Amino acid sequence: MPDFNRRLLPLLGHSGGSRDAMTCLYRCGNACDHPVPNESANPYLGDVVNAEMSRRGVVRAGAVGAMVLGFGGSALAAAGPAAAAPAAPVEAARHGGRAGRLTFETVAPNTLDQVTIPAGYQSSVVIRWGDPVEPGAPAFDVDKQTAAAQSKQFGYNNDFVGVIPIPGDRDRALLVVNHEYTNEDLMFRGFTTMDALTVEQLKIAIAAHGLSVVEIERVGRTGRWKPAKSRRLRWNRRITALATEFELTGPVAGSALVKTAADPSGRIVIGTLNNCAGGVTPWGTVLSGEENFNQYLVGGDAVAADVKPKLNRYGISTTARYPSGSRKWDRAQERFDLALHPNEANRFGWVVEVDPFDPEGRPRKHTAMGRFKHEGANVIVARNGRVVAYMGDDERFDYLYKFVSDKKYIDSDSPWARRHNLTLLESGTLYVAKVTGDSDPAEIDGTGKPPADGKFDGRGEWIKLVSGNTSYVPGMTAIDVLTFTRLAGDAVGATKMDRPEDVQPSPRTGKIYAAMTNNTNRGVGTNAKPDEANPRNANKHGHIFEITEDRGDHTGATFTWQLPIVCGDPAAADTYFGGYDKTAVSPISCPDNVAFDSAGNLWISTDGNALGSNDGLFATPVEGRERGRLRQFLTVPKGAETCGPFITSDDRSVFVAVQHPGEITGASVDKPASVWPDGDFAKPGVVVTWRKDGGPVGS
């Protein structure tokens, strides 16, 4: 198996399960209480396999990010903020000689209001909501907060975590974090309803969305990191939904579908919404996925009749001006009212690219990569030099995608090479996945029992949707396909999956790992039945989906797949851990983000633990005799989800985002359900964990 370390760079990385109603309200606008947006008649996988078996006349009874990042790699010439960036890809396997065996003491499931870590480890909070980011940011005061202050402070809920080294300095880096959504119950003392919020408070919430770029520094020679102290933090930046300008790139930019009264050019968008997971590119930028953007838009009931089906497919209500859970941001900024600005919806749902080394530059939204509820996007450079990004659409019964660039990556430190690489995601070919199982569909009965061959596996095809300005979907133009990508996936018969979230390539093997968080609607009523790729009815625990591209060609059109982990209680019959002894593994529920250490171990963070304990971070080998031996590394406080994770290339530090601690119905600033991390009221934040003896985390 080829080693992809030279061509795979830092990749990182949401949602559902048995989450509290408060989380469901604020994070996704109660998506699970609404009809499933995918009403397509796509055949479920079992129908496809039955048809193929009939054609052949044969019936068979039976026959896994942040990827590691190279601290201390070659430096770039200091040509100013816009030019400075990591150089060429660096070897990921800094510890290629070690076996990568995981030896940490397993953390037991718990419901404690703290970050719980193994014996022999330490952890600390790197940064939390309200901490200063930009120079001149005032000290945080929950009772005196303003939109201007929040626009300079660390935003609210944090999901994606990326750590990018500053060229020429092993002990300084840029921490880049997404701020996915706000919870006004836990932000404003005395909160009652959205209607009761002042316009200023609405603007505070809008400013708390977006991203933060924060310079951090290592503490001594340990694995601990903290915000850097300097008179001039030249790269620190808050990117907000309130005022930051974004540039649209690719075929949709300038088209009629994205033009508005405020932007008749159709090229400049204000803000980014509901940024979930993401990835780090080989040229040192960050990709961020716009996910549940639908909940911020109102007035869908007043749009033209021919527009409503398209809004419905993206979960935007067309029957009420203010649907359940509406944030009513139109009171602060008119653009969120679709009755007045129907195209505003089409300006969100993209992959965002941020250059953390260009604090004055506009981040970009890449329309060539398609529009849906992006969990994130993670990049690998294929053997032929083209960039390939893998993406999941985080919705029940939605799809897996990949994007292949037209241009080739230039492996060089030079400024001209970086300028070229910054254009790679502006044009290319977009594909959606269609998969089949290799077992008789009758063996997939919805209980999670493996088929006769003992594993869930099969083959897959990447179906071409659009290439440049050429559409491969009958009846849709290239601009239509990219703007309404879900409808294009419906039209070509893509396979309905159980909420595809973070998708990450392995640095060792080039295999691709996707987290299928859960889907309690699978097999219920008239919804799609279980199939070999999604084998359980009412799937509340989720699973991991593993892709092996044929011939190791990431630009190719075919692949094989397996389910190495089917999550849940190991004692339950409907779980599977790569064939490993289930008495020796930890219970896990609702995988969300995935990452790799330098030895190739898969790390999984969870969101929505349906087993009654706090969410956590887990690790497992995915190759060799211990494949599937999954163990819990840490847990987060009450009500929180574990996001990230990011593991540095020396394996000395693992970062996680503790998102929405204390998000439990009835909680408030005055009566918190969690007091993490400061003992007063809950504040989302980023945590770093390291070994006391300085050794590699995990092993």
C-alpha positions in Angstrom: 0.0 0.0 0.0 1.5 3.4 -1.0 2.4 5.9 1.7 0.6 9.2 1.1 2.4 11.2 3.8 4.1 13.5 1.3 0.9 14.5 -0.3 -1.6 14.6 2.6 -1.7 17.6 4.9 -3.5 18.7 8.0 -7.1 17.8 7.9 -9.6 18.3 10.6 -12.4 18.4 11.9 -21.1 17.3 14.3 -24.4 16.5 15.6 -27.6 14.8 16.7 -28.3 11.6 18.7 -29.9 12.1 22.1 -29.0 15.8 22.2 -30.9 18.1 24.6 -33.8 20.0 23.1 -31.9 23.3 23.7 -29.1 22.1 21.4 -31.5 21.0 18.7 -33.2 24.4 18.8 -30.1 26.6 18.6 -27.7 24.5 16.5 -29.9 23.4 13.6 -33.3 24.9 14.2 -34.9 21.6 15.3 -34.0 19.9 12.0 -35.0 16.5 13.3 -38.5 17.7 14.1 -39.0 18.8 10.5 -39.8 16.6 7.5 -36.7 15.0 5.9 -35.6 17.4 3.1 -34.6 14.6 0.8 -37.9 13.4 -0.7 -36.2 12.0 -3.8 -37.2 8.6 -5.0 -33.6 7.4 -5.2 -33.5 3.6 -4.9 -32.1 2.5 -1.6 -28.9 0.4 -1.8 -30.8 -2.9 -1.5 -32.9 -2.1 -4.6 -29.7 -1.4 -6.5 -28.0 -4.6 -5.4 -31.1 -6.7 -6.2 -31.3 -5.2 -9.7 -27.6 -6.0 -10.3 -28.0 -9.6 -9.0 -30.9 -10.1 -11.3 -29.0 -8.8 -14.2 -26.1 -11.2 -13.5 -28.4 -14.1 -12.7 -26.5 -14.7 -9.5 -27.8 -14.7 -5.9 -25.1 -14.8 -3.3 -25.9 -16.2 0.1 -22.9 -14.4 1.5 -19.6 -14.0 0.4 -11.7 5.8 9.0 -7.9 16.1 11.9 -6.8 17.2 11.8 -4.2 15.3 10.0 -0.9 15.9 11.5 0.8 19.1 10.8 4.5 19.7 10.3 5.8 21.9 13.1 9.3 23.1 12.4 9.1 22.5 8.7 11.0 24.6 6.1 10.5 28.3 6.6 9.3 30.8 4.1 11.0 34.1 3.4 9.3 36.8 5.5 7.7 38.8 2.7 4.9 40.3 4.8 1.6 38.9 6.2 0.1 38.1 2.9 3.1 36.1 1.7 4.0 34.3 4.9 2.6 30.7 5.1 3.7 27.1 5.6 6.1 25.9 2.9 5.7 22.7 1.1 4.0 19.6 2.6 6.1 18.1 5.3 6.6 14.4 6.2 3.7 13.4 8.5 5.3 10.3 9.7 7.8 11.9 12.1 7.5 8.8 14.3 7.4 6.3 11.4 9.6 3.9 13.3 7.2 3.4 16.2 4.4 0.9 16.0 1.7 3.4 17.0 0.3 1.1 19.6 -2.1 3.1 21.8 -1.2 2.6 25.5 -3.1 5.4 27.4 -5.2 4.4 30.3 -8.8 4.2 29.1 -11.1 6.9 30.5 -14.4 5.5 31.8 -17.8 7.0 30.7 -19.0 9.6 33.1 -21.2 12.6 33.6 -18.8 14.9 35.3 -18.7 18.7 34.7 -15.0 18.7 33.7 -12.6 17.6 31.0 -11.5 14.1 32.1 -8.2 12.8 30.8 -6.0 9.7 31.3 -3.6 9.3 34.2 -0.2 10.8 33.3 -1.7 13.6 31.3 -2.5 17.3 31.8 -4.8 19.7 30.1 -5.5 23.4 30.1 -7.9 25.9 28.5 -6.2 27.7 25.6 -9.0 30.2 24.9 -12.7 30.7 25.8 -15.7 32.7 24.7 -15.1 36.4 25.3 -11.3 36.2 25.5 -9.5 39.0 23.6 -8.5 38.2 20.0 -7.9 41.4 18.2 -5.7 44.2 19.7 -7.8 46.6 21.7 -10.5 44.0 22.6 -12.1 44.9 25.9 -12.2 42.5 28.9 -15.2 40.3 28.7 -18.2 41.3 30.8 -21.4 39.3 30.2 -23.5 42.2 31.5 -21.8 44.9 29.4 -21.3 43.0 26.1 -21.6 44.9 22.8 -21.4 43.9 19.2 -18.2 46.0 18.8 -16.6 44.1 21.7 -17.7 40.7 20.5 -16.3 41.5 17.1 -12.8 41.6 18.7 -13.3 38.8 21.1 -13.3 35.0 20.8 -16.7 34.0 19.4 -19.3 31.7 20.9 -19.6 27.9 20.2 -16.4 26.5 18.7 -16.2 23.5 16.3 -13.3 23.2 13.9 -9.8 23.5 15.3 -6.7 24.0 13.1 -3.2 24.8 14.3 -0.8 26.2 11.6 2.8 26.7 12.4 4.4 30.1 11.9 7.3 29.6 9.5 10.6 29.5 11.1 9.3 29.2 14.7 8.7 25.7 16.2 7.0 27.2 19.3 4.5 29.6 17.7 1.5 28.9 15.6 -1.9 30.2 14.5 -5.0 28.7 16.0 -8.0 28.9 13.7 -11.4 28.1 15.1 -14.9 28.1 13.7 -17.8 29.7 15.7 -20.7 27.6 14.7 -23.8 29.0 16.4 -25.0 31.0 19.5 -27.2 30.1 22.4 -28.9 33.2 23.6 -30.3 31.5 26.7 -26.7 31.0 27.9 -25.3 34.3 26.6 -27.7 37.0 27.9 -28.8 37.3 31.5 -32.5 37.3 31.9 -33.1 36.0 28.3 -36.8 35.2 27.6 -37.5 35.1 23.8 -35.8 36.2 20.6 -38.5 38.9 20.3 -37.4 40.4 23.6 -33.8 40.8 22.5 -32.6 44.3 21.6 -31.2 44.9 18.1 -27.8 45.4 19.8 -28.1 41.9 21.4 -29.0 40.4 18.0 -25.9 42.0 16.6 -23.8 40.6 19.4 -25.1 37.1 18.4 -24.4 37.7 14.8 -20.8 38.9 15.6 -20.3 35.8 17.8 -20.6 33.6 14.6 -17.7 33.2 12.2 -14.1 32.3 12.9 -11.2 33.4 15.1 -7.5 33.4 14.2 -5.3 33.5 17.3 -1.5 33.5 17.6 -0.5 30.9 20.2 2.9 29.9 21.7 4.2 26.7 23.4 4.8 26.8 27.1 8.4 25.8 27.8 9.2 22.5 26.2 5.9 20.9 27.0 2.8 20.1 24.9 0.9 23.0 26.4 0.0 26.1 24.3 -1.4 29.5 25.3 -2.3 32.7 23.5 0.8 34.6 22.5 1.7 37.8 24.4 3.0 40.5 22.2 2.6 44.2 21.6 1.6 43.5 18.0 -0.2 40.3 17.1 -0.3 40.9 13.4 -2.3 37.8 12.4 -5.0 37.8 15.1 -8.4 38.3 13.5 -12.1 37.9 14.1 -14.2 37.0 11.0 -17.8 37.6 11.7 -21.3 37.1 10.2 -21.9 40.7 11.0 -19.6 42.6 8.8 -16.8 40.6 7.2 -16.8 40.6 3.4 -16.4 37.3 1.5 -15.6 36.9 -2.2 -17.5 34.4 -4.3 -15.3 32.4 -6.7 -16.1 29.9 -9.4 -18.9 29.5 -11.9 -21.7 30.8 -9.7 -19.9 34.0 -8.9 -21.7 36.9 -10.7 -24.6 34.8 -11.8 -28.2 35.9 -11.4 -28.8 33.4 -8.6 -26.5 35.2 -6.1 -27.2 38.9 -7.0 -29.0 41.0 -4.4 -30.0 44.6 -4.0 -27.0 45.1 -1.7 -24.7 43.2 -4.1 -25.9 43.6 -7.7 -22.5 42.2 -8.8 -23.2 38.8 -7.2 -19.6 38.6 -6.0 -19.4 40.0 -2.4 -21.2 38.3 0.5 -21.4 39.7 4.1 -20.5 37.0 6.6 -20.5 33.3 7.0 -23.0 31.2 8.9 -23.0 28.0 11.0 -19.5 27.1 10.3 -19.0 23.5 11.4 -15.9 21.4 10.6 -13.1 22.2 8.2 -9.6 21.3 7.0 -6.1 22.8 6.4 -4.8 22.9 2.9 -1.2 22.1 1.7 -0.7 25.8 0.9 -1.5 26.8 4.5 -5.1 28.0 4.3 -8.2 26.9 6.2 -11.3 25.4 4.7 -14.6 25.9 6.7 -18.0 24.4 6.0 -21.2 26.4 6.1 -23.7 24.0 7.5 -27.2 24.7 9.0 -27.5 28.1 7.4 -31.2 27.6 6.8 -32.3 28.5 10.3 -31.1 32.1 10.0 -33.4 33.0 7.1 -37.0 34.1 7.4 -39.8 35.0 4.9 -39.6 31.8 2.9 -43.4 31.7 2.7 -43.4 34.8 0.5 -41.0 33.7 -2.2 -42.1 32.8 -5.7 -43.7 29.4 -6.1 -41.0 28.0 -8.3 -38.4 28.9 -5.7 -40.1 27.1 -2.8 -39.1 23.5 -3.7 -35.5 24.5 -3.8 -35.7 26.2 -0.4 -37.5 23.2 1.0 -34.7 20.9 -0.2 -32.3 22.9 2.0 -34.6 22.9 5.0 -35.8 26.4 4.7 -39.5 26.8 5.7 -41.8 28.0 3.0 -45.0 27.8 5.0 -44.3 30.4 7.8 -42.6 33.7 7.9 -40.9 32.8 11.2 -40.6 29.0 11.5 -40.0 27.3 14.8 -36.6 28.3 16.2 -36.2 31.4 14.0 -33.5 33.8 15.3 -35.3 36.8 13.7 -32.0 38.4 12.6 -34.0 40.3 10.0 -34.7 42.8 12.8 -31.0 43.6 12.8 -30.2 43.1 9.1 -32.9 43.1 6.5 -30.9 40.8 4.2 -32.0 37.8 6.2 -35.6 38.3 5.0 -36.2 36.2 1.9 -39.4 38.0 1.2 -37.3 41.0 0.3 -34.1 39.3 -0.7 -34.8 35.7 -2.0 -31.3 35.2 -3.4 -29.7 35.7 0.0 -30.2 32.0 0.7 -28.0 31.1 -2.2 -25.1 33.0 -0.8 -24.6 30.5 2.1 -23.9 26.7 2.1 -20.5 26.9 0.6 -17.0 25.9 1.5 -15.1 29.0 2.8 -11.3 29.4 2.4 -9.5 31.7 4.9 -5.8 32.7 4.6 -4.8 33.1 8.2 -1.6 34.8 7.1 -3.5 37.6 5.3 -5.5 39.3 8.0 -6.7 42.1 5.7 -7.7 39.8 2.8 -11.3 38.7 2.0 -12.0 35.1 2.7 -13.5 33.3 -0.2 -16.5 31.1 -0.9 -15.8 28.5 -3.5 -18.9 27.8 -5.6 -17.1 25.1 -7.7 -17.2 22.8 -4.7 -21.0 22.8 -4.5 -23.7 24.1 -2.2 -25.1 22.0 0.6 -24.9 21.7 4.4 -21.1 21.3 4.5 -19.8 19.6 7.6 -16.3 20.5 6.3 -13.8 19.8 3.5 -10.5 18.0 3.7 -7.8 18.0 1.0 -5.4 15.4 -0.3 -3.0 15.9 -3.2 -3.4 13.0 -5.7 -0.6 11.3 -7.4 -1.1 13.3 -10.5 -0.8 16.6 -8.5 -4.5 17.5 -8.6 -6.1 18.5 -5.3 -9.0 16.3 -4.1 -11.4 17.5 -1.4 -13.8 15.1 0.4 -17.0 16.5 1.8 -20.1 15.3 3.7 -23.6 16.8 3.6 -24.8 16.7 7.3 -28.5 15.8 6.9 -30.5 12.6 7.3 -30.4 10.7 3.9 -28.0 13.1 2.2 -24.8 12.4 0.3 -21.0 12.1 0.2 -19.1 14.3 -2.3 -15.6 14.8 -3.7 -14.1 17.7 -5.7 -11.1 17.3 -8.1 -9.3 20.5 -9.1 -8.5 21.3 -12.7 -5.1 22.7 -11.8 -2.2 20.9 -10.2 -0.7 21.7 -6.8 2.8 23.2 -7.0 5.1 21.9 -4.2 7.2 25.0 -3.7 7.8 27.6 -1.0 7.9 30.4 -3.5 5.3 33.3 -3.4 4.3 32.6 -7.1 3.6 29.0 -6.3 1.4 29.9 -3.4 -0.5 32.4 -5.5 -1.1 29.6 -7.9 -2.2 27.2 -5.2 -4.7 29.7 -3.8 -6.7 29.3 -7.1 -6.9 25.5 -7.0 -10.4 25.3 -5.5 -11.9 27.8 -8.0 -12.4 25.3 -10.8 -12.7 21.5 -11.1 -15.1 18.6 -11.2 -17.7 17.7 -8.5 -18.8 14.2 -7.9 -21.4 12.5 -5.6 -21.2 8.9 -4.3 -23.3 6.0 -5.2 -22.6 2.7 -3.3 -23.6 -0.9 -3.5 -23.2 -3.8 -1.1 -21.8 -7.2 -1.9 -24.3 -9.3 0.0 -27.8 -10.4 -0.6 -30.0 -7.4 0.6 -32.2 -10.0 2.4 -29.3 -10.4 4.9 -29.5 -6.7 5.9 -32.5 -6.8 8.2 -32.1 -3.6 10.1 -30.8 -5.1 13.3 -27.2 -4.4 12.6 -26.4 -8.1 12.3 -23.6 -8.6 9.7 -24.3 -10.5 6.6 -23.0 -14.0 6.0 -19.6 -12.9 5.0 -19.1 -11.3 8.4 -18.7 -7.7 7.3 -20.5 -4.7 5.8 -18.7 -3.9 2.5 -19.1 -3.3 -1.2 -18.2 -1.1 -4.1 -18.9 2.6 -5.0 -18.9 5.0 -7.9 -18.2 8.7 -8.0 -20.9 10.1 -10.3 -19.8 13.2 -12.2 -22.2 16.2 -11.6 -20.4 19.1 -13.1 -17.0 19.9 -14.6 -16.1 23.6 -15.0 -19.1 25.1 -16.8 -20.3 21.8 -18.1 -23.2 20.0 -16.4 -23.7 16.3 -16.5 -27.2 16.4 -14.9 -30.0 16.5 -17.5 -32.2 19.5 -17.2 -29.7 21.5 -15.0 -27.1 24.0 -16.0 -23.7 24.0 -14.4 -24.7 27.0 -12.3 -27.9 25.1 -11.3 -25.9 22.0 -10.2 -23.5 24.0 -8.1 -26.2 26.2 -6.5 -28.7 23.4 -5.9 -26.3 20.5 -5.5 -28.7 18.5 -3.4 -31.2 18.4 -6.3 -28.4 17.3 -8.6 -27.5 14.4 -6.3 -31.2 13.5 -6.2 -31.4 13.5 -10.0 -28.4 11.1 -10.5 -29.5 8.6 -7.9 -26.8 9.2 -5.2 -26.9 6.9 -2.1 -28.8 8.2 0.9 -26.5 8.1 3.9 -26.9 8.4 7.7 -25.7 12.0 8.1 -22.3 12.2 6.5 -20.2 14.5 8.6 -16.4 14.9 8.8 -14.5 13.0 6.0 -10.7 12.6 6.4 -8.0 10.8 4.5 -5.5 8.6 6.4 -1.9 9.9 6.2 -0.6 6.3 6.1 -2.8 4.5 3.6 -4.7 7.2 1.7 -8.0 5.5 2.7 -10.8 7.9 3.4 -12.8 7.8 6.7 -16.3 9.4 7.0 -18.3 9.8 10.2 -21.9 8.8 9.8 -23.3 10.4 13.0 -26.7 8.8 13.2 -30.2 8.7 11.6 -33.1 7.8 13.8 -35.3 8.0 10.7 -33.6 5.2 8.8 -36.2 2.4 8.1 -39.0 4.3 9.9 -42.3 4.7 8.1 -41.8 5.4 4.4 -38.2 6.5 4.8 -35.3 4.7 3.1 -34.8 1.2 4.4 -31.5 -0.1 6.0 -28.8 -1.2 3.5 -25.4 -2.6 3.8 -23.8 0.9 4.0 -26.4 2.0 6.6 -27.4 -1.3 8.2 -29.5 -0.3 11.2 -33.1 0.8 11.6 -33.5 4.0 13.7 -29.7 4.3 13.8 -29.1 6.4 16.9 -25.4 5.6 17.4 -23.9 6.0 13.9 -20.9 4.3 12.3 -17.6 4.9 10.4 -17.5 4.5 6.6 -14.1 3.6 5.1 -13.3 4.3 1.4 -10.4 2.8 -0.6 -10.1 4.5 -3.9 -9.4 1.9 -6.7 -5.7 1.7 -7.5 -5.0 4.4 -4.9 -6.2 7.0 -7.4 -8.0 9.8 -5.6 -9.1 11.3 -8.9 -10.7 8.1 -10.1 -14.4 7.2 -10.4 -14.6 3.9 -8.5 -13.8 2.6 -5.0 -14.4 -0.1 -2.4 -15.8 0.5 1.0 -16.2 -1.1 4.5 -17.7 -0.2 7.8 -14.8 -0.7 10.3 -16.9 0.5 13.3 -20.6 0.3 13.9 -21.0 2.4 17.1 -22.9 1.7 20.3 -22.6 -0.4 23.4 -20.0 -3.1 22.7 -22.2 -5.6 24.6 -25.0 -5.0 22.1 -25.3 -7.4 19.2 -25.7 -4.5 16.7 -22.2 -3.2 17.1 -19.0 -4.0 15.3 -15.4 -3.0 16.0 -13.3 -4.3 13.1 -13.6 -7.8 14.3 -11.7 -7.0 17.5 -12.8 -8.5 20.9 -15.7 -6.3 21.9 -15.1 -6.9 25.6 -11.9 -4.8 25.2 -13.3 -1.7 23.6 -15.0 1.4 24.9 -18.7 2.3 24.2 -19.0 5.0 21.6 -22.1 6.9 20.2 -22.5 9.5 17.5 -19.1 9.9 15.8 -18.7 13.4 14.5 -15.1 14.5 13.7 -12.2 12.3 12.8 -8.4 12.9 12.7 -5.2 10.9 12.5 -2.0 11.0 14.6 1.4 10.5 12.9 1.3 6.7 13.4 -2.0 6.5 11.5 -4.3 5.9 14.4 -7.9 7.1 13.9 -9.2 9.6 16.5 -12.9 10.1 16.8 -14.8 12.9 18.6 -18.5 12.4 19.4 -21.6 14.6 19.5 -24.8 13.4 21.0 -23.9 10.4 23.1 -27.0 8.2 23.2 -25.6 6.0 25.9 -26.2 8.3 28.8 -22.7 9.7 29.4 -20.7 12.7 28.3 -19.3 13.0 24.8 -15.6 12.3 24.3 -12.6 11.6 22.2 -11.6 8.1 21.2 -8.7 6.5 19.4 -8.2 3.2 17.5 -5.8 1.6 15.1 -7.3 1.0 11.6 -4.7 -1.4 10.3 -3.1 -4.5 11.7 -4.1 -6.9 14.5 -5.5 -4.1 16.8 -7.8 -2.6 14.1 -11.0 -1.8 15.9 -9.6 -1.7 19.4 -11.2 1.6 20.2 -10.7 3.3 23.6 -11.8 6.5 25.1 -9.1 9.2 25.6 -11.1 12.0 27.2 -14.6 13.3 28.1 -16.0 16.8 28.0 -18.2 18.5 30.5 -22.0 18.1 30.9 -24.0 19.1 27.9 -21.0 19.6 25.7 -19.9 18.0 22.5 -16.3 17.2 21.6 -15.1 19.0 18.4 -11.9 19.1 16.5 -9.7 17.2 17.2 -6.2 18.4 16.1 -3.0 16.5 16.8 0.3 18.2 16.2 2.9 16.4 14.1 5.2 15.6 17.0 2.1 14.0 18.7 2.9 16.0 21.8 -0.4 18.0 21.9 -4.0 17.2 21.1 -6.5 20.1 20.8 -10.3 19.7 21.2 -13.0 22.3 21.1 -15.5 22.0 24.0 -18.7 23.2 22.3 -21.9 24.2 24.1 -21.1 23.1 27.7 -24.1 23.2 29.9 -26.5 23.3 27.0 -29.4 21.6 28.9 -33.0 22.8 28.9 -33.7 25.2 31.8 -30.1 26.4 32.1 -29.3 30.1 32.0 -26.5 32.5 32.9 -27.9 32.7 36.4 -28.7 29.0 36.8 -26.1 27.2 34.7 -26.1 23.5 34.2 -22.4 23.6 33.8 -19.8 26.0 35.3 -16.9 24.9 33.1 -14.3 26.3 32.7 -14.2 29.1 35.3 -16.7 28.1 38.0 -19.3 30.8 37.2 -21.3 29.9 34.1 -20.6 27.9 31.0 -18.3 29.2 28.3 -17.3 27.2 25.2 -13.6 27.0 24.7 -10.6 25.2 23.2 -8.5 22.7 25.4 -5.1 21.2 24.8 -4.0 18.0 26.4 -0.4 16.6 26.7 1.6 14.0 28.4 3.4 15.0 31.6 6.6 13.3 30.6 6.6 15.0 27.2 6.0 11.8 25.2 3.6 11.4 22.3 -0.1 11.5 23.2 -1.9 8.2 23.1 1.1 6.0 23.0 
